[in-house]
Amino acid sequence: MGLLDTETGKRRLLTVEIPVIEKYNNGRDPEFRIKLARVGGTLVMTYQLKPVHNIYRLETRLLSSYPTVPPETRVITHLKHCPHLLEGQTLCMWRQGSTRLTSRWDPSRFTSVFAVQAAWRWLACYEIWHETGDWPLPEAK
Amino acid sequence: MDFRPISELERRNLLTALRGNAEGNRVLLLDRRDTSFAGTADDFPEEEVITAVRSVPSHY
């Protein structure tokens, strides 16, 4: 049961997620805006990010268990295999079992746009890794 | 996609910005129109946070 199935989920969607997505889209070029669609019981955000020169197409899925579990983000644009990249080009961004607080998704503080921002930072790391072979941020604990 | 590599200067600037952000003391600024990197700042007004990346917690 999640955003689309429960009163709590619908309230979160209407009062938190949709307003923050609208705010994100405000003043942004159309091709860089977040588009939201329902696919079964999942909400899918599609968007593009451009950390420096290259434009990446991405998809963030808010599963039925969202926001208790973090959103899943994958890059649709083809990437070279690199650290923190899982099957299907899904980005490895949060570890709920981590002992480090900053490695965990906190549903009381974060929104789906946080996932977009985290993806931007991941792609910026990827651009550096692409040139140097070293991931620029510390490894997970 | 024809990958366009970042220049040495761009790499150095981005690396410094990312590490400052990861340490929690720098905000990454994004161009509002196309999300491209636009520098860093010490802080940013809450209502404008959507155009910036605070130290977003993540494990990578």
N, CA and C atoms of all chains as a GROMACS GRO file, in nm:
protein
  603
    1MET      N    1   0.085  -0.119   0.000
    1MET     CA    2   0.000   0.000   0.000
    1MET      C    3   0.089   0.124   0.000
    2GLY      N    4   0.059   0.220  -0.082
    2GLY     CA    5   0.148   0.334  -0.090
    2GLY      C    6   0.077   0.462  -0.127
    3LEU      N    7   0.147   0.542  -0.202
    3LEU     CA    8   0.100   0.677  -0.232
    3LEU      C    9  -0.040   0.680  -0.294
    4LEU      N   10  -0.067   0.584  -0.379
    4LEU     CA   11  -0.192   0.589  -0.454
    4LEU      C   12  -0.304   0.508  -0.389
    5ASP      N   13  -0.270   0.436  -0.284
    5ASP     CA   14  -0.367   0.341  -0.228
    5ASP      C   15  -0.422   0.381  -0.092
    6THR      N   16  -0.356   0.469  -0.023
    6THR     CA   17  -0.397   0.503   0.112
    6THR      C   18  -0.419   0.653   0.124
    7GLU      N   19  -0.498   0.690   0.224
    7GLU     CA   20  -0.522   0.832   0.247
    7GLU      C   21  -0.392   0.903   0.283
    8THR      N   22  -0.311   0.836   0.365
    8THR     CA   23  -0.181   0.895   0.403
    8THR      C   24  -0.094   0.915   0.280
    9GLY      N   25  -0.093   0.815   0.193
    9GLY     CA   26  -0.012   0.824   0.072
    9GLY      C   27  -0.060   0.935  -0.020
   10LYS      N   28  -0.192   0.943  -0.037
   10LYS     CA   29  -0.247   1.047  -0.125
   10LYS      C   30  -0.220   1.185  -0.068
   11ARG      N   31  -0.228   1.195   0.065
   11ARG     CA   32  -0.201   1.324   0.129
   11ARG      C   33  -0.056   1.365   0.106
   12ARG      N   34   0.034   1.267   0.121
   12ARG     CA   35   0.176   1.296   0.097
   12ARG      C   36   0.197   1.341  -0.048
   13LEU      N   37   0.132   1.271  -0.139
   13LEU     CA   38   0.148   1.305  -0.280
   13LEU      C   39   0.100   1.448  -0.308
   14LEU      N   40  -0.017   1.481  -0.254
   14LEU     CA   41  -0.077   1.611  -0.284
   14LEU      C   42  -0.012   1.726  -0.210
   15THR      N   43   0.036   1.700  -0.088
   15THR     CA   44   0.088   1.811  -0.007
   15THR      C   45   0.240   1.821  -0.009
   16VAL      N   46   0.308   1.713  -0.048
   16VAL     CA   47   0.454   1.716  -0.046
   16VAL      C   48   0.513   1.696  -0.185
   17GLU      N   49   0.484   1.584  -0.245
   17GLU     CA   50   0.556   1.546  -0.368
   17GLU      C   51   0.518   1.633  -0.488
   18ILE      N   52   0.391   1.648  -0.514
   18ILE     CA   53   0.352   1.725  -0.632
   18ILE      C   54   0.393   1.872  -0.619
   19PRO      N   55   0.372   1.938  -0.503
   19PRO     CA   56   0.420   2.077  -0.493
   19PRO      C   57   0.571   2.090  -0.513
   20VAL      N   58   0.649   1.998  -0.460
   20VAL     CA   59   0.794   2.012  -0.475
   20VAL      C   60   0.838   1.985  -0.619
   21ILE      N   61   0.768   1.898  -0.688
   21ILE     CA   62   0.797   1.875  -0.830
   21ILE      C   63   0.759   1.999  -0.912
   22GLU      N   64   0.644   2.059  -0.880
   22GLU     CA   65   0.603   2.181  -0.951
   22GLU      C   66   0.704   2.292  -0.929
   23LYS      N   67   0.754   2.301  -0.808
   23LYS     CA   68   0.854   2.403  -0.777
   23LYS      C   69   0.984   2.377  -0.854
   24TYR      N   70   1.022   2.250  -0.860
   24TYR     CA   71   1.142   2.212  -0.937
   24TYR      C   72   1.126   2.251  -1.083
   25ASN      N   73   1.008   2.230  -1.138
   25ASN     CA   74   0.985   2.254  -1.281
   25ASN      C   75   0.974   2.402  -1.315
   26ASN      N   76   0.942   2.484  -1.216
   26ASN     CA   77   0.918   2.626  -1.241
   26ASN      C   78   1.044   2.694  -1.298
   27GLY      N   79   1.031   2.752  -1.416
   27GLY     CA   80   1.141   2.825  -1.478
   27GLY      C   81   1.243   2.737  -1.548
   28ARG      N   82   1.218   2.609  -1.552
   28ARG     CA   83   1.314   2.516  -1.613
   28ARG      C   84   1.278   2.494  -1.761
   29ASP      N   85   1.380   2.475  -1.843
   29ASP     CA   86   1.352   2.445  -1.983
   29ASP      C   87   1.265   2.320  -1.992
   30PRO      N   88   1.171   2.316  -2.085
   30PRO     CA   89   1.076   2.202  -2.091
   30PRO      C   90   1.144   2.065  -2.091
   31GLU      N   91   1.255   2.052  -2.164
   31GLU     CA   92   1.318   1.919  -2.173
   31GLU      C   93   1.387   1.877  -2.043
   32PHE      N   94   1.399   1.969  -1.949
   32PHE     CA   95   1.463   1.936  -1.822
   32PHE      C   96   1.362   1.928  -1.707
   33ARG      N   97   1.235   1.941  -1.738
   33ARG     CA   98   1.134   1.931  -1.633
   33ARG      C   99   1.106   1.784  -1.600
   34ILE      N  100   1.058   1.763  -1.479
   34ILE     CA  101   1.016   1.629  -1.437
   34ILE      C  102   0.876   1.604  -1.490
   35LYS      N  103   0.860   1.488  -1.553
   35LYS     CA  104   0.727   1.445  -1.597
   35LYS      C  105   0.686   1.328  -1.510
   36LEU      N  106   0.563   1.328  -1.464
   36LEU     CA  107   0.515   1.228  -1.370
   36LEU      C  108   0.406   1.145  -1.436
   37ALA      N  109   0.419   1.013  -1.425
   37ALA     CA  110   0.318   0.925  -1.484
   37ALA      C  111   0.291   0.809  -1.389
   38ARG      N  112   0.172   0.755  -1.398
   38ARG     CA  113   0.137   0.638  -1.317
   38ARG      C  114   0.152   0.514  -1.403
   39VAL      N  115   0.228   0.418  -1.350
   39VAL     CA  116   0.243   0.289  -1.419
   39VAL      C  117   0.204   0.182  -1.318
   40GLY      N  118   0.082   0.132  -1.330
   40GLY     CA  119   0.032   0.038  -1.230
   40GLY      C  120   0.026   0.106  -1.094
   41GLY      N  121   0.086   0.046  -0.995
   41GLY     CA  122   0.086   0.104  -0.861
   41GLY      C  123   0.206   0.192  -0.834
   42THR      N  124   0.280   0.223  -0.938
   42THR     CA  125   0.405   0.298  -0.922
   42THR      C  126   0.393   0.434  -0.989
   43LEU      N  127   0.450   0.534  -0.926
   43LEU     CA  128   0.462   0.665  -0.991
   43LEU      C  129   0.601   0.675  -1.051
   44VAL      N  130   0.610   0.714  -1.176
   44VAL     CA  131   0.738   0.720  -1.246
   44VAL      C  132   0.766   0.864  -1.286
   45MET      N  133   0.880   0.914  -1.241
   45MET     CA  134   0.926   1.047  -1.279
   45MET      C  135   1.030   1.029  -1.389
   46THR      N  136   1.014   1.097  -1.501
   46THR     CA  137   1.118   1.096  -1.604
   46THR      C  138   1.169   1.238  -1.622
   47TYR      N  139   1.298   1.248  -1.645
   47TYR     CA  140   1.359   1.381  -1.652
   47TYR      C  141   1.499   1.369  -1.712
   48GLN      N  142   1.560   1.482  -1.737
   48GLN     CA  143   1.697   1.486  -1.788
   48GLN      C  144   1.783   1.571  -1.695
   49LEU      N  145   1.908   1.534  -1.684
   49LEU     CA  146   2.005   1.610  -1.605
   49LEU      C  147   2.129   1.635  -1.689
   50LYS      N  148   2.191   1.749  -1.664
   50LYS     CA  149   2.310   1.787  -1.741
   50LYS      C  150   2.415   1.843  -1.645
   51PRO      N  151   2.489   1.756  -1.578
   51PRO     CA  152   2.586   1.806  -1.479
   51PRO      C  153   2.687   1.904  -1.541
   52VAL      N  154   2.739   1.870  -1.659
   52VAL     CA  155   2.834   1.961  -1.725
   52VAL      C  156   2.793   1.973  -1.873
   53HIS      N  157   2.847   1.888  -1.960
   53HIS     CA  158   2.815   1.900  -2.102
   53HIS      C  159   2.715   1.794  -2.149
   54ASN      N  160   2.721   1.677  -2.088
   54ASN     CA  161   2.642   1.564  -2.137
   54ASN      C  162   2.503   1.563  -2.074
   55ILE      N  163   2.406   1.528  -2.154
   55ILE     CA  164   2.267   1.522  -2.106
   55ILE      C  165   2.230   1.376  -2.083
   56TYR      N  166   2.180   1.346  -1.964
   56TYR     CA  167   2.143   1.210  -1.927
   56TYR      C  168   1.991   1.204  -1.906
   57ARG      N  169   1.933   1.098  -1.956
   57ARG     CA  170   1.790   1.075  -1.935
   57ARG      C  171   1.775   0.977  -1.818
   58LEU      N  172   1.686   1.008  -1.727
   58LEU     CA  173   1.671   0.925  -1.606
   58LEU      C  174   1.524   0.897  -1.576
   59GLU      N  175   1.507   0.801  -1.488
   59GLU     CA  176   1.374   0.761  -1.444
   59GLU      C  177   1.382   0.731  -1.295
   60THR      N  178   1.295   0.793  -1.217
   60THR     CA  179   1.289   0.764  -1.074
   60THR      C  180   1.151   0.707  -1.043
   61ARG      N  181   1.152   0.589  -0.981
   61ARG     CA  182   1.026   0.520  -0.952
   61ARG      C  183   0.992   0.531  -0.805
   62LEU      N  184   0.871   0.578  -0.778
   62LEU     CA  185   0.820   0.581  -0.641
   62LEU      C  186   0.733   0.456  -0.627
   63LEU      N  187   0.791   0.355  -0.566
   63LEU     CA  188   0.722   0.226  -0.556
   63LEU      C  189   0.607   0.234  -0.456
   64SER      N  190   0.528   0.129  -0.452
   64SER     CA  191   0.411   0.131  -0.363
   64SER      C  192   0.453   0.147  -0.217
   65SER      N  193   0.575   0.107  -0.184
   65SER     CA  194   0.624   0.119  -0.047
   65SER      C  195   0.690   0.254  -0.018
   66TYR      N  196   0.695   0.341  -0.118
   66TYR     CA  197   0.748   0.477  -0.098
   66TYR      C  198   0.651   0.556  -0.011
   67PRO      N  199   0.692   0.640   0.081
   67PRO     CA  200   0.828   0.685   0.107
   67PRO      C  201   0.903   0.605   0.214
   68THR      N  202   0.842   0.497   0.263
   68THR     CA  203   0.914   0.417   0.364
   68THR      C  204   1.045   0.365   0.306
   69VAL      N  205   1.040   0.318   0.185
   69VAL     CA  206   1.164   0.277   0.117
   69VAL      C  207   1.202   0.384   0.015
   70PRO      N  208   1.330   0.402  -0.010
   70PRO     CA  209   1.371   0.511  -0.100
   70PRO      C  210   1.326   0.488  -0.243
   71PRO      N  211   1.315   0.596  -0.318
   71PRO     CA  212   1.284   0.580  -0.460
   71PRO      C  213   1.397   0.510  -0.533
   72GLU      N  214   1.364   0.447  -0.643
   72GLU     CA  215   1.466   0.382  -0.725
   72GLU      C  216   1.492   0.467  -0.849
   73THR      N  217   1.618   0.496  -0.872
   73THR     CA  218   1.653   0.581  -0.987
   73THR      C  219   1.745   0.503  -1.080
   74ARG      N  220   1.713   0.507  -1.207
   74ARG     CA  221   1.803   0.447  -1.305
   74ARG      C  222   1.827   0.545  -1.418
   75VAL      N  223   1.944   0.531  -1.478
   75VAL     CA  224   1.982   0.615  -1.591
   75VAL      C  225   1.945   0.539  -1.718
   76ILE      N  226   1.868   0.601  -1.802
   76ILE     CA  227   1.828   0.537  -1.928
   76ILE      C  228   1.939   0.552  -2.033
   77THR      N  229   2.005   0.665  -2.032
   77THR     CA  230   2.120   0.686  -2.122
   77THR      C  231   2.228   0.583  -2.090
   78HIS      N  232   2.288   0.527  -2.194
   78HIS     CA  233   2.390   0.424  -2.171
   78HIS      C  234   2.512   0.481  -2.098
   79LEU      N  235   2.556   0.407  -1.993
   79LEU     CA  236   2.675   0.445  -1.916
   79LEU      C  237   2.779   0.336  -1.928
   80LYS      N  238   2.904   0.374  -1.903
   80LYS     CA  239   3.008   0.272  -1.884
   80LYS      C  240   2.988   0.212  -1.745
   81HIS      N  241   3.024   0.084  -1.731
   81HIS     CA  242   3.009   0.025  -1.598
   81HIS      C  243   3.104   0.093  -1.500
   82CYS      N  244   3.053   0.127  -1.385
   82CYS     CA  245   3.131   0.207  -1.289
   82CYS      C  246   3.086   0.172  -1.147
   83PRO      N  247   3.155   0.225  -1.046
   83PRO     CA  248   3.113   0.199  -0.907
   83PRO      C  249   2.972   0.254  -0.882
   84HIS      N  250   2.905   0.196  -0.787
   84HIS     CA  251   2.773   0.244  -0.743
   84HIS      C  252   2.667   0.236  -0.852
   85LEU      N  253   2.688   0.146  -0.946
   85LEU     CA  254   2.590   0.125  -1.053
   85LEU      C  255   2.544  -0.020  -1.047
   86LEU      N  256   2.414  -0.039  -1.030
   86LEU     CA  257   2.358  -0.173  -1.016
   86LEU      C  258   2.299  -0.220  -1.149
   87GLU      N  259   2.242  -0.338  -1.145
   87GLU     CA  260   2.181  -0.396  -1.265
   87GLU      C  261   2.074  -0.301  -1.319
   88GLY      N  262   2.065  -0.296  -1.450
   88GLY     CA  263   1.965  -0.210  -1.513
   88GLY      C  264   1.999  -0.063  -1.504
   89GLN      N  265   2.126  -0.034  -1.478
   89GLN     CA  266   2.173   0.105  -1.461
   89GLN      C  267   2.100   0.177  -1.349
   90THR      N  268   2.061   0.100  -1.248
   90THR     CA  269   2.003   0.161  -1.128
   90THR      C  270   2.114   0.217  -1.041
   91LEU      N  271   2.094   0.336  -0.990
   91LEU     CA  272   2.195   0.402  -0.909
   91LEU      C  273   2.187   0.352  -0.765
   92CYS      N  274   2.304   0.320  -0.710
   92CYS     CA  275   2.310   0.275  -0.571
   92CYS      C  276   2.329   0.400  -0.484
   93MET      N  277   2.222   0.445  -0.424
   93MET     CA  278   2.228   0.575  -0.356
   93MET      C  279   2.207   0.568  -0.205
   94TRP      N  280   2.122   0.477  -0.159
   94TRP     CA  281   2.099   0.469  -0.015
   94TRP      C  282   2.105   0.324   0.029
   95ARG      N  283   2.154   0.303   0.150
   95ARG     CA  284   2.159   0.170   0.209
   95ARG      C  285   2.087   0.176   0.342
   96GLN      N  286   1.968   0.120   0.346
   96GLN     CA  287   1.887   0.131   0.467
   96GLN      C  288   1.948   0.056   0.585
   97GLY      N  289   2.034  -0.042   0.557
   97GLY     CA  290   2.097  -0.116   0.666
   97GLY      C  291   2.229  -0.055   0.711
   98SER      N  292   2.266   0.057   0.652
   98SER     CA  293   2.397   0.115   0.683
   98SER      C  294   2.404   0.164   0.827
   99THR      N  295   2.524   0.156   0.883
   99THR     CA  296   2.544   0.209   1.018
   99THR      C  297   2.564   0.360   1.014
  100ARG      N  298   2.584   0.413   0.895
  100ARG     CA  299   2.607   0.556   0.883
  100ARG      C  300   2.475   0.626   0.849
  101LEU      N  301   2.436   0.720   0.935
  101LEU     CA  302   2.308   0.787   0.920
  101LEU      C  303   2.293   0.851   0.782
  102THR      N  304   2.402   0.909   0.732
  102THR     CA  305   2.395   0.980   0.604
  102THR      C  306   2.381   0.885   0.485
  103SER      N  307   2.394   0.756   0.509
  103SER     CA  308   2.377   0.661   0.400
  103SER      C  309   2.233   0.612   0.389
  104ARG      N  310   2.150   0.656   0.482
  104ARG     CA  311   2.014   0.603   0.485
  104ARG      C  312   1.912   0.708   0.437
  105TRP      N  313   1.810   0.658   0.372
  105TRP     CA  314   1.698   0.741   0.328
  105TRP      C  315   1.608   0.768   0.447
  106ASP      N  316   1.573   0.895   0.468
  106ASP     CA  317   1.487   0.932   0.579
  106ASP      C  318   1.356   0.987   0.522
  107PRO      N  319   1.248   0.908   0.527
  107PRO     CA  320   1.123   0.951   0.463
  107PRO      C  321   1.060   1.073   0.529
  108SER      N  322   1.100   1.103   0.651
  108SER     CA  323   1.042   1.220   0.718
  108SER      C  324   1.109   1.350   0.672
  109ARG      N  325   1.227   1.338   0.607
  109ARG     CA  326   1.300   1.458   0.568
  109ARG      C  327   1.314   1.474   0.418
  110PHE      N  328   1.309   1.365   0.344
  110PHE     CA  329   1.342   1.372   0.202
  110PHE      C  330   1.217   1.360   0.115
  111THR      N  331   1.228   1.417  -0.005
  111THR     CA  332   1.121   1.404  -0.103
  111THR      C  333   1.178   1.342  -0.230
  112SER      N  334   1.090   1.320  -0.324
  112SER     CA  335   1.135   1.262  -0.450
  112SER      C  336   1.236   1.353  -0.520
  113VAL      N  337   1.227   1.484  -0.499
  113VAL     CA  338   1.323   1.575  -0.564
  113VAL      C  339   1.462   1.560  -0.501
  114PHE      N  340   1.469   1.517  -0.376
  114PHE     CA  341   1.600   1.485  -0.318
  114PHE      C  342   1.666   1.374  -0.398
  115ALA      N  343   1.585   1.280  -0.444
  115ALA     CA  344   1.640   1.171  -0.525
  115ALA      C  345   1.696   1.225  -0.656
  116VAL      N  346   1.628   1.324  -0.713
  116VAL     CA  347   1.676   1.385  -0.837
  116VAL      C  348   1.808   1.456  -0.811
  117GLN      N  349   1.815   1.527  -0.700
  117GLN     CA  350   1.939   1.598  -0.667
  117GLN      C  351   2.053   1.500  -0.638
  118ALA      N  352   2.021   1.391  -0.571
  118ALA     CA  353   2.124   1.290  -0.545
  118ALA      C  354   2.171   1.228  -0.676
  119ALA      N  355   2.078   1.211  -0.769
  119ALA     CA  356   2.116   1.157  -0.901
  119ALA      C  357   2.207   1.254  -0.975
  120TRP      N  358   2.179   1.383  -0.964
  120TRP     CA  359   2.265   1.483  -1.027
  120TRP      C  360   2.408   1.470  -0.972
  121ARG      N  361   2.417   1.459  -0.841
  121ARG     CA  362   2.550   1.449  -0.780
  121ARG      C  363   2.619   1.319  -0.822
  122TRP      N  364   2.540   1.213  -0.830
  122TRP     CA  365   2.596   1.084  -0.876
  122TRP      C  366   2.654   1.101  -1.017
  123LEU      N  367   2.581   1.166  -1.106
  123LEU     CA  368   2.627   1.184  -1.243
  123LEU      C  369   2.750   1.274  -1.249
  124ALA      N  370   2.758   1.373  -1.162
  124ALA     CA  371   2.878   1.457  -1.156
  124ALA      C  372   2.998   1.372  -1.116
  125CYS      N  373   2.977   1.281  -1.020
  125CYS     CA  374   3.085   1.187  -0.982
  125CYS      C  375   3.122   1.099  -1.101
  126TYR      N  376   3.020   1.054  -1.175
  126TYR     CA  377   3.045   0.968  -1.291
  126TYR      C  378   3.132   1.039  -1.394
  127GLU      N  379   3.105   1.166  -1.419
  127GLU     CA  380   3.183   1.241  -1.519
  127GLU      C  381   3.330   1.248  -1.477
  128ILE      N  382   3.355   1.263  -1.347
  128ILE     CA  383   3.494   1.265  -1.300
  128ILE      C  384   3.554   1.125  -1.309
  129TRP      N  385   3.478   1.026  -1.264
  129TRP     CA  386   3.527   0.887  -1.273
  129TRP      C  387   3.561   0.850  -1.418
  130HIS      N  388   3.481   0.896  -1.511
  130HIS     CA  389   3.502   0.866  -1.652
  130HIS      C  390   3.640   0.911  -1.699
  131GLU      N  391   3.688   1.022  -1.641
  131GLU     CA  392   3.818   1.075  -1.682
  131GLU      C  393   3.934   1.020  -1.600
  132THR      N  394   3.908   0.991  -1.473
  132THR     CA  395   4.020   0.957  -1.384
  132THR      C  396   4.024   0.810  -1.343
  133GLY      N  397   3.909   0.744  -1.348
  133GLY     CA  398   3.902   0.607  -1.299
  133GLY      C  399   3.883   0.598  -1.148
  134ASP      N  400   3.876   0.713  -1.082
  134ASP     CA  401   3.854   0.715  -0.936
  134ASP      C  402   3.720   0.781  -0.905
  135TRP      N  403   3.643   0.711  -0.820
  135TRP     CA  404   3.516   0.772  -0.776
  135TRP      C  405   3.549   0.881  -0.674
  136PRO      N  406   3.500   1.002  -0.695
  136PRO     CA  407   3.551   1.115  -0.617
  136PRO      C  408   3.501   1.128  -0.474
  137LEU      N  409   3.396   1.054  -0.439
  137LEU     CA  410   3.346   1.065  -0.302
  137LEU      C  411   3.376   0.937  -0.224
  138PRO      N  412   3.380   0.948  -0.091
  138PRO     CA  413   3.417   0.831  -0.010
  138PRO      C  414   3.320   0.715  -0.030
  139GLU      N  415   3.373   0.597  -0.009
  139GLU     CA  416   3.292   0.477  -0.021
  139GLU      C  417   3.194   0.467   0.095
  140ALA      N  418   3.094   0.384   0.075
  140ALA     CA  419   2.993   0.363   0.178
  140ALA      C  420   3.050   0.287   0.297
  141LYS      N  421   2.991   0.310   0.411
  141LYS     CA  422   3.026   0.234   0.531
  141LYS      C  423   2.908   0.144   0.569
  142MET      N  424   2.480   0.826  -2.700
  142MET     CA  425   2.525   0.961  -2.666
  142MET      C  426   2.674   0.974  -2.698
  143ASP      N  427   2.711   1.080  -2.767
  143ASP     CA  428   2.852   1.109  -2.788
  143ASP      C  429   2.904   1.178  -2.663
  144PHE      N  430   2.980   1.103  -2.585
  144PHE     CA  431   3.024   1.154  -2.456
  144PHE      C  432   3.127   1.265  -2.476
  145ARG      N  433   3.101   1.379  -2.414
  145ARG     CA  434   3.197   1.489  -2.421
  145ARG      C  435   3.268   1.498  -2.286
  146PRO      N  436   3.397   1.470  -2.281
  146PRO     CA  437   3.466   1.471  -2.152
  146PRO      C  438   3.477   1.611  -2.095
  147ILE      N  439   3.487   1.618  -1.964
  147ILE     CA  440   3.509   1.747  -1.901
  147ILE      C  441   3.656   1.784  -1.911
  148SER      N  442   3.683   1.913  -1.914
  148SER     CA  443   3.821   1.959  -1.923
  148SER      C  444   3.889   1.945  -1.787
  149GLU      N  445   4.020   1.962  -1.786
  149GLU     CA  446   4.096   1.953  -1.662
  149GLU      C  447   4.046   2.056  -1.560
  150LEU      N  448   4.022   2.177  -1.606
  150LEU     CA  449   3.975   2.283  -1.516
  150LEU      C  450   3.835   2.252  -1.464
  151GLU      N  451   3.748   2.205  -1.552
  151GLU     CA  452   3.612   2.168  -1.510
  151GLU      C  453   3.617   2.055  -1.408
  152ARG      N  454   3.706   1.959  -1.434
  152ARG     CA  455   3.718   1.846  -1.342
  152ARG      C  456   3.764   1.892  -1.203
  153ARG      N  457   3.862   1.979  -1.201
  153ARG     CA  458   3.913   2.028  -1.072
  153ARG      C  459   3.804   2.105  -0.996
  154ASN      N  460   3.734   2.192  -1.068
  154ASN     CA  461   3.627   2.272  -1.004
  154ASN      C  462   3.515   2.182  -0.951
  155LEU      N  463   3.477   2.084  -1.032
  155LEU     CA  464   3.368   1.995  -0.992
  155LEU      C  465   3.409   1.908  -0.874
  156LEU      N  466   3.531   1.860  -0.878
  156LEU     CA  467   3.582   1.775  -0.770
  156LEU      C  468   3.584   1.852  -0.637
  157THR      N  469   3.634   1.973  -0.642
  157THR     CA  470   3.638   2.055  -0.520
  157THR      C  471   3.496   2.079  -0.467
  158ALA      N  472   3.405   2.106  -0.560
  158ALA     CA  473   3.267   2.134  -0.521
  158ALA      C  474   3.201   2.010  -0.460
  159LEU      N  475   3.222   1.895  -0.522
  159LEU     CA  476   3.160   1.771  -0.472
  159LEU      C  477   3.212   1.734  -0.334
  160ARG      N  478   3.342   1.751  -0.315
  160ARG     CA  479   3.399   1.716  -0.184
  160ARG      C  480   3.354   1.814  -0.078
  161GLY      N  481   3.344   1.941  -0.112
  161GLY     CA  482   3.292   2.039  -0.017
  161GLY      C  483   3.148   2.010   0.019
  162ASN      N  484   3.072   1.966  -0.080
  162ASN     CA  485   2.932   1.930  -0.057
  162ASN      C  486   2.921   1.806   0.031
  163ALA      N  487   3.004   1.707   0.004
  163ALA     CA  488   3.000   1.583   0.083
  163ALA      C  489   3.038   1.607   0.228
  164GLU      N  490   3.125   1.704   0.249
  164GLU     CA  491   3.164   1.736   0.387
  164GLU      C  492   3.059   1.822   0.455
  165GLY      N  493   2.957   1.862   0.378
  165GLY     CA  494   2.843   1.931   0.438
  165GLY      C  495   2.855   2.081   0.449
  166ASN      N  496   2.959   2.138   0.391
  166ASN     CA  497   2.975   2.282   0.409
  166ASN      C  498   2.960   2.364   0.281
  167ARG      N  499   2.931   2.300   0.169
  167ARG     CA  500   2.911   2.375   0.044
  167ARG      C  501   2.784   2.327  -0.025
  168VAL      N  502   2.714   2.423  -0.082
  168VAL     CA  503   2.594   2.393  -0.160
  168VAL      C  504   2.633   2.397  -0.307
  169LEU      N  505   2.592   2.296  -0.382
  169LEU     CA  506   2.616   2.294  -0.526
  169LEU      C  507   2.505   2.373  -0.594
  170LEU      N  508   2.542   2.467  -0.676
  170LEU     CA  509   2.441   2.547  -0.746
  170LEU      C  510   2.421   2.493  -0.887
  171LEU      N  511   2.293   2.481  -0.925
  171LEU     CA  512   2.258   2.432  -1.058
  171LEU      C  513   2.190   2.542  -1.137
  172ASP      N  514   2.217   2.547  -1.265
  172ASP     CA  515   2.146   2.640  -1.352
  172ASP      C  516   1.997   2.602  -1.351
  173ARG      N  517   1.913   2.701  -1.328
  173ARG     CA  518   1.771   2.671  -1.316
  173ARG      C  519   1.712   2.616  -1.445
  174ARG      N  520   1.766   2.658  -1.559
  174ARG     CA  521   1.704   2.618  -1.685
  174ARG      C  522   1.741   2.476  -1.725
  175ASP      N  523   1.870   2.439  -1.711
  175ASP     CA  524   1.910   2.308  -1.766
  175ASP      C  525   1.988   2.220  -1.668
  176THR      N  526   1.993   2.257  -1.542
  176THR     CA  527   2.055   2.179  -1.433
  176THR      C  528   2.208   2.173  -1.441
  177SER      N  529   2.271   2.250  -1.530
  177SER     CA  530   2.418   2.240  -1.537
  177SER      C  531   2.484   2.306  -1.415
  178PHE      N  532   2.603   2.260  -1.385
  178PHE     CA  533   2.676   2.306  -1.267
  178PHE      C  534   2.703   2.456  -1.278
  179ALA      N  535   2.671   2.529  -1.172
  179ALA     CA  536   2.685   2.675  -1.176
  179ALA      C  537   2.766   2.728  -1.058
  180GLY      N  538   2.845   2.642  -0.996
  180GLY     CA  539   2.931   2.689  -0.887
  180GLY      C  540   2.885   2.640  -0.751
  181THR      N  541   2.937   2.701  -0.648
  181THR     CA  542   2.901   2.660  -0.512
  181THR      C  543   2.872   2.785  -0.428
  182ALA      N  544   2.812   2.761  -0.313
  182ALA     CA  545   2.784   2.869  -0.219
  182ALA      C  546   2.793   2.813  -0.078
  183ASP      N  547   2.810   2.902   0.018
  183ASP     CA  548   2.814   2.858   0.158
  183ASP      C  549   2.675   2.818   0.206
  184ASP      N  550   2.577   2.891   0.159
  184ASP     CA  551   2.440   2.864   0.202
  184ASP      C  552   2.346   2.913   0.093
  185PHE      N  553   2.220   2.881   0.111
  185PHE     CA  554   2.123   2.915   0.008
  185PHE      C  555   1.988   2.931   0.075
  186PRO      N  556   1.906   3.028   0.033
  186PRO     CA  557   1.774   3.045   0.096
  186PRO      C  558   1.689   2.920   0.079
  187GLU      N  559   1.616   2.885   0.181
  187GLU     CA  560   1.536   2.762   0.181
  187GLU      C  561   1.442   2.756   0.060
  188GLU      N  562   1.384   2.870   0.025
  188GLU     CA  563   1.285   2.870  -0.084
  188GLU      C  564   1.351   2.848  -0.220
  189GLU      N  565   1.483   2.861  -0.227
  189GLU     CA  566   1.553   2.841  -0.353
  189GLU      C  567   1.630   2.710  -0.357
  190VAL      N  568   1.610   2.627  -0.258
  190VAL     CA  569   1.690   2.507  -0.247
  190VAL      C  570   1.672   2.414  -0.367
  191ILE      N  571   1.563   2.433  -0.438
  191ILE     CA  572   1.533   2.348  -0.551
  191ILE      C  573   1.634   2.369  -0.664
  192THR      N  574   1.702   2.481  -0.667
  192THR     CA  575   1.802   2.504  -0.771
  192THR      C  576   1.942   2.474  -0.720
  193ALA      N  577   1.949   2.413  -0.605
  193ALA     CA  578   2.080   2.383  -0.547
  193ALA      C  579   2.078   2.244  -0.488
  194VAL      N  580   2.195   2.189  -0.469
  194VAL     CA  581   2.206   2.057  -0.406
  194VAL      C  582   2.277   2.077  -0.274
  195ARG      N  583   2.200   2.067  -0.167
  195ARG     CA  584   2.264   2.068  -0.036
  195ARG      C  585   2.337   1.936  -0.020
  196SER      N  586   2.394   1.915   0.094
  196SER     CA  587   2.465   1.790   0.116
  196SER      C  588   2.365   1.677   0.127
  197VAL      N  589   2.314   1.635   0.011
  197VAL     CA  590   2.211   1.531   0.007
  197VAL      C  591   2.269   1.402   0.060
  198PRO      N  592   2.215   1.350   0.168
  198PRO     CA  593   2.269   1.225   0.219
  198PRO      C  594   2.256   1.112   0.118
  199SER      N  595   2.360   1.038   0.102
  199SER     CA  596   2.360   0.919   0.017
  199SER      C  597   2.487   0.845   0.050
  200HIS      N  598   2.495   0.721   0.013
  200HIS     CA  599   2.611   0.644   0.058
  200HIS      C  600   2.726   0.645  -0.040
  201TYR      N  601   2.705   0.694  -0.163
  201TYR     CA  602   2.816   0.690  -0.258
  201TYR      C  603   2.911   0.806  -0.237
   0.00000   0.00000   0.00000
